[in-house]
């Protein structure tokens, strides 16, 4: 059997689930015993006593058959209702957990695998809660009730039932142990296939341009075939388990029937009790057969649960009870003291022994080649990543002592490639400040140079954005991102060079917006094109994960060091001198 402790724990936490199923199973057990007793009485009256069938017994028997069908229907409906509650709760918990884990988690996870876990994984639990768990509860109650009644009538038959039941459970455990690894591999193959398929869809243009779509199609076919093979292996085990359980149950029933028949012939057992026991024996083993038929659901549910709980078991920063401080709405002193950071699975540190200080209301620029650690530095400040070495101090208080969500309220971030959700422009802007009035939104858009192009769109601020805002140009996206930062009005601003890869006109508009937004804030600019570096109060020159130089633009030029050399190799020295 696949008794997943945590899945059973979820079911127990749902009000009335176990109790309801147990009560229904108890009623079904009583109904089965009454039904078999009535049937044995009718047969005994007709064939043993040659009496006319009593109409009242026929009515009672018909009633038990109808009641049995109703109880089965009620149990299924009840289990389905509770399953929906559990799945909905689990999906909400998964979503909240992934939001709490943040970008550092999604960066190291495959999007397709996460989607498969949240959608397919949760749905795989449906049969586990609607069929498998009720079958487990039923297999505990019904056989126990039948054994009690059987022993009171014939202790030998009751003893045979009592001895054969554990053997069937042992066979189920044996098959389940073998099938567990197969099912886990099946789930892994499904996650890999989902991840790869999503990757193909996202890169479809690239595949077409380079003529690689046919080769990639063959690759997907290969992965699909691998999934088919392992699924067939899982189904073989499921069918094998059903066959073994059917065989074990049939042999056990035959054993009961043979000993009852022998004792009837020898006169050691009367006819009606013997017939009653013979009729009850198949009912005793029916829950085992039913559980065997739901064995596959149990395997799939347990395998899917492993992926779900692997996400839920990740510890988030906010789960630390020491984090009780809230940030203050004022530009703080930010200090990095001997901070180092290494990404999981990487041999080399992304940042090494970083020491710097960002004073309130100043503009700090970060420059350096690709891979020097600039974005990692910003993500540490955003609490997307957590350093294991050194400290980040906010007004001399370790960042770890701040609630991450509260700390981020003091930050506005404009990434190089801002993300927009499907919805209206207004809805995307209001993410920065849900309580903002229309006048505030329009003012922020004007400050960012976005109001004019928004007004020229078909529905203005109510214009709906497509997926990834493909109906906007790169410059329009950046201006909307800056408008969001204006609307948030946070004391600390982080800009990941919004003017990168834009046309001159868009670059000019965004540069003007940047000049307005950095006023009266602590601003950190990750500079790729270095067009705003000259105005910085302090420049941090990153190289190989270290701060190689720091100072103002003119000071660093006179040093003739890494900064000066970087400007020359970038070919843009004349743009910023």
C-alpha positions in Angstrom: 0.0 0.0 0.0 1.1 3.6 -0.6 0.3 5.3 2.7 1.8 8.7 2.3 2.0 10.1 5.8 1.8 13.8 4.7 -1.1 13.2 2.2 -3.0 11.4 4.9 -2.2 14.3 7.2 -3.7 16.8 4.7 -6.8 14.6 4.6 -7.1 14.5 8.4 -6.9 18.3 8.5 -10.0 18.6 6.3 -13.0 18.8 8.6 -15.0 15.6 8.6 -13.1 13.8 5.8 -12.0 10.7 7.7 -15.0 10.7 10.0 -17.4 10.9 7.1 -15.8 8.1 5.1 -15.5 6.0 8.2 -19.2 6.4 9.1 -20.2 5.6 5.5 -18.0 2.5 5.5 -19.5 1.4 8.8 -23.0 1.8 7.4 -21.9 -0.1 4.3 -20.5 -2.9 6.5 -23.8 -3.2 8.4 -25.8 -3.1 5.1 -23.6 -5.9 3.6 -24.1 -8.2 6.6 -27.8 -7.6 6.6 -28.0 -8.1 2.8 -26.1 -11.5 3.0 -28.1 -12.6 6.0 -31.4 -11.9 4.1 -30.1 -13.7 1.0 -29.0 -16.7 3.0 -32.4 -16.8 4.8 -34.3 -16.7 1.5 -32.2 -19.5 0.0 -32.5 -21.6 3.1 -36.3 -21.2 3.2 -36.7 -22.1 -0.4 -34.2 -24.9 -0.9 -33.9 -26.4 2.6 -37.4 -25.9 4.1 -39.3 -25.8 0.7 -41.2 -22.8 1.9 -42.7 -20.0 -0.2 -40.5 -16.9 -0.5 -41.7 -14.3 2.0 -42.5 -11.0 0.2 -41.2 -9.0 3.2 -37.7 -10.6 2.9 -37.6 -9.7 -0.8 -38.5 -6.1 -0.1 -35.9 -5.9 2.6 -33.3 -7.4 0.3 -34.2 -5.0 -2.5 -33.9 -2.1 0.1 -30.4 -3.2 1.1 -29.3 -3.4 -2.6 -30.6 0.2 -3.2 -29.1 1.4 0.1 -25.8 -0.1 -0.9 -25.8 1.7 -4.2 -26.7 5.0 -2.5 -24.0 4.6 0.1 -21.4 4.0 -2.7 -22.6 7.1 -4.5 -22.6 9.3 -1.4 -19.1 8.1 -0.5 -17.8 9.1 -4.0 -19.5 12.5 -4.0 -18.3 13.2 -0.4 -14.7 12.2 -1.3 -14.8 14.3 -4.5 -15.9 17.3 -2.6 -13.2 17.0 0.1 -10.6 16.3 -2.6 -11.4 19.6 -4.3 -11.0 21.4 -0.9 -7.6 19.7 -0.4 -6.3 20.4 -3.9 -7.4 24.0 -3.8 -5.8 24.5 -0.5 -2.6 22.8 -1.6 -2.4 24.9 -4.8 -2.8 28.1 -2.8 -0.1 26.9 -0.4 2.2 26.1 -3.3 1.7 29.4 -5.0 2.3 31.3 -1.7 5.4 29.3 -1.1 6.8 30.0 -4.5 6.1 33.7 -4.1 7.8 33.7 -0.7 10.8 31.8 -2.2 11.1 34.4 -4.9 13.4 34.6 -7.9 16.3 32.8 -6.3 14.1 29.6 -6.3 12.7 29.9 -9.8 16.2 30.7 -11.1 17.4 27.3 -10.1 14.2 25.5 -11.1 12.9 24.5 -14.5 9.7 26.4 -15.3 8.1 23.4 -17.1 8.8 21.2 -14.0 7.2 23.8 -11.7 4.1 24.0 -14.0 3.9 20.2 -14.1 4.1 20.0 -10.3 1.5 22.7 -9.6 -1.0 21.6 -12.3 -0.5 17.9 -13.2 0.9 17.1 -9.8 -2.1 18.5 -7.9 -4.5 16.8 -10.3 -2.7 13.4 -9.8 -3.8 13.7 -6.1 -7.5 13.7 -7.1 -7.8 9.9 -7.4 -5.6 9.5 -4.3 -8.1 11.4 -2.2 -11.3 10.3 -4.0 -10.6 6.6 -4.4 -7.4 5.5 -2.7 -7.8 6.9 0.8 -11.6 5.9 1.0 -10.5 2.4 -0.1 -7.8 2.3 2.7 -10.4 3.4 5.3 -12.9 0.9 3.9 -10.4 -2.0 4.0 -9.9 -1.3 7.7 -13.6 -1.1 8.7 -15.5 -3.6 6.5 -13.3 -6.7 7.0 -13.0 -6.0 10.7 -16.8 -5.9 11.1 -17.2 -9.1 8.9 -14.6 -11.0 11.0 -16.5 -10.1 14.2 -19.8 -11.4 12.9 -18.1 -14.5 11.3 -16.3 -15.5 14.5 -19.6 -15.3 16.5 -21.2 -17.7 14.1 -18.2 -19.9 13.2 -14.8 -19.3 14.7 -12.9 -21.5 12.3 -14.1 -19.5 9.2 -13.4 -16.3 11.1 -9.8 -17.5 11.8 -9.2 -18.3 8.2 -10.3 -14.8 7.2 -8.1 -13.3 9.9 -5.1 -15.3 8.7 -5.4 -14.7 4.9 -6.0 -10.9 5.1 -2.4 -10.1 6.2 -1.0 -12.3 3.4 -2.9 -10.2 0.8 -1.6 -7.0 2.5 1.9 -8.4 2.3 1.6 -9.0 -1.4 0.3 -5.4 -1.9 3.3 -4.1 0.1 5.7 -6.2 -1.9 4.4 -5.0 -5.3 4.2 -1.4 -4.0 7.9 -1.5 -3.0 8.9 -2.6 -6.5 6.5 -0.1 -8.2 7.6 2.9 -6.2 10.8 3.5 -8.1 9.1 3.1 -11.4 6.4 5.6 -10.5 9.0 8.2 -9.4 10.9 7.7 -12.7 7.6 8.2 -14.5 6.9 11.5 -12.7 10.5 12.6 -13.4 10.1 11.8 -17.1 6.8 13.8 -17.2 8.4 16.8 -15.6 11.3 16.7 -18.0 9.0 16.4 -21.0 6.9 19.3 -19.8 10.0 21.4 -19.2 11.5 20.6 -22.6 8.2 21.2 -24.4 7.9 24.6 -22.8 11.5 25.4 -23.7 10.7 24.5 -27.4 7.6 26.7 -27.5 9.5 29.7 -26.0 12.3 29.2 -28.5 10.2 28.5 -31.6 11.4 31.5 -33.5 15.0 30.6 -32.9 14.4 27.0 -34.1 12.8 28.3 -37.3 15.5 30.8 -38.0 18.3 28.2 -37.7 16.3 25.4 -39.4 16.5 23.2 -36.3 12.8 22.6 -35.8 12.9 19.1 -37.4 15.8 18.0 -35.2 14.1 19.3 -32.1 10.9 17.6 -33.1 12.8 14.3 -33.2 14.2 15.1 -29.8 10.6 15.7 -28.4 9.5 12.4 -30.0 12.4 10.6 -28.3 11.4 12.1 -24.9 7.7 11.3 -25.5 8.7 7.7 -26.3 10.7 7.4 -23.1 7.7 8.6 -21.2 5.5 6.1 -23.0 7.8 3.2 -22.2 8.1 3.9 -18.5 4.3 4.6 -18.3 3.7 1.1 -19.9 6.0 -0.4 -17.3 4.1 1.3 -14.5 0.8 0.0 -16.0 2.2 -3.5 -16.3 2.9 -3.4 -12.5 -0.5 -2.0 -11.8 -2.2 -4.8 -13.8 0.1 -7.4 -12.2 -0.8 -6.2 -8.8 -4.5 -6.5 -9.7 -4.0 -10.0 -11.0 -2.0 -11.1 -7.9 -4.6 -9.7 -5.5 -7.5 -11.3 -7.5 -5.6 -14.7 -7.4 -4.9 -14.3 -3.6 -8.5 -13.4 -2.9 -9.9 -16.2 -5.0 -7.7 -18.8 -3.3 -8.7 -17.4 0.1 -12.4 -17.6 -0.8 -11.9 -21.2 -2.2 -10.2 -22.1 1.1 -13.2 -20.8 3.1 -15.7 -22.6 0.7 -13.8 -25.9 0.9 -13.7 -26.0 4.7 -17.3 -24.9 5.0 -18.4 -27.6 2.5 -16.5 -30.3 4.3 -18.0 -29.4 7.6 -21.5 -29.2 6.1 -21.1 -32.7 4.8 -19.8 -34.0 8.1 -22.6 -32.2 9.9 -20.3 -30.0 11.9 -22.0 -26.8 10.5 -25.6 -26.1 9.8 -26.8 -25.0 6.4 -27.9 -21.3 6.9 -24.8 -20.2 8.9 -22.6 -22.0 6.4 -24.3 -20.3 3.4 -24.1 -16.9 5.3 -20.4 -17.3 5.7 -19.9 -18.3 2.0 -21.8 -15.2 0.9 -19.8 -13.0 3.3 -16.4 -14.3 2.2 -16.3 -12.5 -1.2 -17.5 -9.4 0.5 -14.7 -9.7 3.0 -12.1 -9.7 0.2 -13.9 -7.2 -2.0 -12.2 -4.1 -0.3 -8.8 -5.7 -1.0 -9.7 -6.1 -4.7 -10.9 -2.5 -4.8 -7.7 -1.2 -3.2 -5.8 -3.3 -5.8 -7.7 -1.6 -8.6 -6.8 1.8 -7.1 -3.2 0.8 -6.6 -2.1 2.8 -9.6 -3.8 5.9 -8.2 -1.9 5.4 -4.9 1.4 5.1 -6.7 0.9 8.2 -8.9 -0.4 10.2 -5.9 2.6 9.3 -3.8 5.0 10.2 -6.7 3.3 13.5 -7.4 3.4 14.4 -3.6 7.2 14.0 -3.6 7.5 16.9 -6.1 4.9 19.0 -4.3 6.4 18.7 -0.9 9.9 19.2 -2.2 8.7 22.8 -3.0 6.8 23.3 0.2 9.7 22.1 2.3 12.0 24.9 1.1 12.7 27.3 3.9 11.9 31.0 3.2 13.6 33.9 4.8 10.4 35.1 6.5 10.1 31.8 8.4 13.0 32.9 10.6 11.5 34.1 13.9 14.3 36.7 14.4 13.1 38.8 11.5 10.8 41.2 13.2 12.1 44.5 12.2 10.3 46.7 9.7 12.1 49.1 7.3 11.7 52.9 7.7 10.5 55.1 4.9 13.7 57.1 4.6 16.9 56.7 2.6 19.1 54.5 4.8 22.8 53.9 5.1 23.6 50.7 3.3 26.8 48.9 4.0 28.3 45.7 2.6 30.9 44.1 5.0 33.0 41.3 3.7 30.1 39.9 1.7 30.7 36.8 -0.5 28.3 34.7 -2.4 28.4 31.5 -4.5 25.5 30.2 -6.5 24.5 26.6 -5.6 26.4 24.1 -7.8 29.0 26.6 -8.9 32.7 26.1 -7.9 33.6 29.8 -8.1 32.2 32.7 -6.1 30.1 35.2 -7.9 31.1 37.8 -5.3 34.2 37.8 -3.1 34.8 40.0 0.0 32.7 43.0 -1.0 33.1 46.1 1.2 31.3 49.3 0.3 29.0 51.9 1.7 26.0 53.7 0.0 25.1 57.0 1.7 21.5 58.3 1.9 20.4 60.3 -1.1 23.5 59.5 -3.2 23.9 58.0 -6.7 26.1 54.9 -6.9 27.0 53.4 -10.2 28.2 49.8 -10.7 30.3 49.1 -13.8 32.2 46.1 -15.1 32.2 43.4 -17.7 29.5 40.8 -18.1 29.6 38.2 -15.3 31.5 40.5 -12.9 28.8 40.2 -10.2 26.8 43.4 -10.7 23.4 41.8 -10.9 24.2 39.4 -8.0 25.1 42.5 -5.9 21.7 44.0 -6.6 19.9 40.8 -6.0 21.5 40.5 -2.5 20.3 44.0 -1.7 16.8 43.0 -3.0 16.9 40.0 -0.6 16.4 37.7 -3.6 19.6 36.0 -2.6 21.0 35.4 0.9 24.7 35.6 1.5 26.4 33.0 3.7 29.5 35.1 4.4 29.6 38.7 5.5 26.8 41.1 6.4 24.7 43.7 4.7 23.8 46.4 7.2 20.9 48.8 6.9 21.5 51.7 9.3 23.9 49.4 11.2 21.2 46.6 11.5 21.8 43.3 9.7 19.5 42.9 6.7 18.7 39.4 8.0 16.7 41.0 10.9 14.3 42.8 8.6 11.2 41.1 7.3 12.0 40.6 3.5 8.6 41.8 2.4 8.8 44.9 4.6 12.3 45.7 3.4 11.2 45.4 -0.3 8.6 48.1 0.4 11.5 50.5 0.7 12.9 49.5 -2.7 11.9 50.2 -6.3 13.5 48.1 -9.0 13.7 48.7 -12.7 15.3 45.7 -14.4 16.9 45.6 -17.8 14.0 43.5 -19.1 10.9 44.4 -17.0 8.0 41.9 -16.9 4.4 42.9 -17.4 1.4 40.7 -16.8 -1.6 40.1 -19.0 -4.0 42.8 -18.1 -4.5 46.5 -18.6 -1.7 49.1 -18.5 -3.4 50.6 -15.4 -3.4 47.3 -13.6 0.3 46.8 -14.3 1.1 50.3 -13.0 -1.0 49.8 -9.9 1.1 46.9 -8.8 3.5 49.4 -7.5 0.8 51.1 -5.4 -2.6 49.5 -5.3 -4.1 52.5 -3.4 -2.9 55.1 -5.9 -5.4 57.6 -7.3 -5.8 58.1 -11.0 -4.1 61.5 -10.8 -1.1 59.9 -9.1 -0.9 57.2 -11.9 -1.0 59.8 -14.6 1.6 62.0 -12.9 3.9 59.0 -12.6 3.4 58.2 -16.3 4.2 61.8 -17.2 7.3 61.9 -15.1 8.5 58.7 -16.9 7.7 60.0 -20.3 5.0 57.3 -20.8 1.8 59.3 -20.7 1.9 60.4 -24.3 2.2 57.0 -25.9 -0.3 55.5 -23.4 -2.9 58.1 -24.4 -2.3 57.3 -28.1 -3.1 53.6 -27.6 -6.6 52.3 -28.5 -8.0 52.3 -24.9 -5.5 54.5 -23.2 -4.7 53.2 -19.7 -7.3 50.5 -20.1 -5.4 49.0 -23.1 -4.8 45.3 -22.5 -1.2 44.0 -22.7 -0.5 40.8 -24.5 1.7 38.0 -23.0 5.1 39.5 -22.2 3.7 42.9 -23.4 4.6 42.0 -27.0 2.3 44.9 -28.2 4.8 47.4 -26.7 8.2 48.4 -27.9 11.4 48.0 -25.8 11.4 51.8 -25.0 7.7 51.8 -24.1 8.2 48.9 -21.7 11.1 50.7 -20.0 9.1 53.9 -19.6 6.3 51.9 -18.0 8.7 50.2 -15.7 10.1 53.6 -14.6 6.5 54.9 -14.2 5.9 52.0 -11.7 9.0 53.0 -9.8 7.8 56.7 -9.7 4.4 55.4 -8.4 6.0 53.4 -5.7 8.0 56.4 -4.5 10.4 54.2 -2.5 13.5 55.7 -0.8 15.9 53.2 -2.4 16.0 52.8 -6.2 17.8 50.1 -8.1 18.2 50.6 -11.9 19.6 47.8 -14.1 20.6 50.2 -17.0 17.1 50.8 -18.6 18.7 52.5 -21.6 20.4 49.3 -22.9 19.6 48.1 -26.4 17.3 51.1 -27.2 17.1 53.5 -30.1 18.5 57.0 -29.5 15.1 58.6 -29.2 13.9 56.2 -26.5 17.3 56.3 -24.8 17.0 60.1 -24.5 13.5 60.0 -23.1 14.4 57.3 -20.5 17.6 59.2 -19.6 15.6 62.3 -18.8 13.1 60.2 -16.8 16.0 58.7 -14.9 17.3 62.1 -14.0 14.0 63.0 -12.4 13.4 59.7 -10.6 16.8 59.6 -8.8 16.3 62.9 -7.0 16.1 62.6 -3.2 16.7 58.9 -3.2 19.5 56.4 -2.6 20.0 55.2 -6.1 22.1 52.2 -7.4 22.6 52.1 -11.2 23.9 49.0 -12.8 25.6 50.6 -15.8 26.2 48.6 -19.0 26.5 51.5 -21.4 28.0 53.9 -18.9 26.0 56.9 -20.1 25.0 58.0 -16.6 28.2 57.1 -14.8 29.8 60.5 -14.9 27.1 62.0 -12.6 27.5 59.3 -9.9 28.6 60.3 -6.5 30.5 57.0 -6.3 31.5 54.4 -8.9 32.1 50.7 -8.0 34.2 48.9 -10.5 33.5 45.2 -10.4 35.9 42.7 -11.9 35.8 38.9 -11.3 33.4 39.2 -8.4 35.4 41.8 -6.6 35.4 45.6 -6.3 38.6 46.4 -8.1 38.2 50.2 -7.9 35.9 52.8 -6.5 35.6 56.6 -6.6 34.3 59.4 -8.8 34.5 59.4 -12.6 37.4 61.9 -12.9 39.4 60.3 -10.1 39.2 56.9 -11.7 40.1 58.2 -15.1 43.3 59.8 -13.7 44.2 56.4 -12.0 44.5 54.8 -15.5 43.4 51.6 -14.0 40.7 49.0 -14.7 37.9 51.6 -15.1 39.9 53.7 -17.6 40.8 50.6 -19.6 37.2 49.4 -19.5 36.0 52.7 -21.0 38.5 52.5 -23.8 37.7 48.9 -24.6 34.0 49.7 -24.5 34.6 52.3 -27.2 32.5 54.9 -25.5 35.0 57.1 -23.7 34.1 60.1 -25.7 30.4 59.8 -24.7 31.0 60.3 -21.0 34.1 62.5 -20.6 
